[in-house]
Amino acid sequence: MSPKAKNCEKCHHIKGEGSPSWKGGRCHLKNGYVLVYTSSKKYKFEHVLLMEKKLGRELLEGENVHHRNGIRDDNRLNNLELWIRPQPSGIRVSDAIKWANEIIKRYGR
């Protein structure tokens, strides 16, 4: 068995419970993140799945999930924050106002 065989890319051609590396659908990556096998028969980051469940929707373009304590496999909801990318630099004031209004409408309080 090669060293590479111990990661999730081992058996791309065999998915799910039929895979010899099946461990209940969870895979810890070397970079610290956890992947989870989904009902759509592909792997997705656990922290993203949990945030999407909390929001009741999939993440939108420009959104990502941040681990507050920096520990990538600590996926407790109180350790996860929804982050967005800031508006592009060098935009017109009118475009910045439009962007800000979209953010307020999406996340407003």
N, C-alpha and C positions, 0 to 999 in steps of 0.2 A: 504494500500500500504506500503510495507516495505521500509526502507531507501535505501536498495540496488537497489530497483526498479527505482531509478532516474539515474542510469548510463547506459552505452551502453550495458551491459551484460544482461539487463532486458529480452529481448525477442529474444534470439538466434534462436529460432524456427520460428519466424516471422521476415522476412527481408524486408527492403526497405519501400516503401510507405504504405504497409499493416500493418506495426507495429504501435501499439498505441503510441509508444514513438517517432515516426518519426518527425524530425524537419528539414526537407529539406536536410538530408544527412550529417549534421555536428554535432559533439558531442564533447563537452569540457570535458576532463578527469580531475579528482581531482588533478593529478600531473601537470596540466597546459597545456598539449599538446592538439591539436585539431585533431580529426579523421574525415575523409571524406569517405562517402560511394562511392565506385568506380563502374565503369561499369562491373567489374568482380564480382559484388555482394558481396564484402567484404569491410571492413573498412581498411584504410591505413592512416598513419600520413600525415597531410596536408603539413608539411615542406618537407617531403620526396617527395611527389607528385610534389611540385613546383620545387624542385631541379632537379628531373628527367625530367620534362618538359623543364627546362632551358638547361639541358645537351643533351636532345633529346634521352635519353636512361635510362634504369633502373640503379639504383646504383649497383656497383660491390661489391663483397665480400671484406670486409675491409674498405669500404667507409661508412661515415655517415655524417649527416648534423648537423652543430653547429649553435646555435643562438648567434650571436655576443654580443647582449646586455643581454643575459641570460633570457629573457622573452620568455617562451616557446610557447605562442600563438601569438607572433609577427612574423608572417610569411611573412613579406615583403621581396622581393628578396634581397634588399640591407642589410638585417639583417641576411641573411643565408650564411654560408660558407661550402664548401665541405671539409671534413677532411678525412684523411686516417690514418690507424694504422701504427705505425713505424715498421721497420723490426724487426724480433725477435732478442733478445739479445743473445750473444754468438755464432754468426754464423761465418763461414769462410769468409775471405776477398773476395775470389772469389764469394761466394754466395751473399755477400753484394753488390758487383759490379753488379752482374746479377740483383739483386733486384732494385738497383738504376737505371740501364738502362731501366728496365721495367717501372719504375715510370716516367722517362724522356720521354719514348716513349708514355706513356698513357697521360700525362699531359703537356709534354714539351712545352717550349717556345723558 
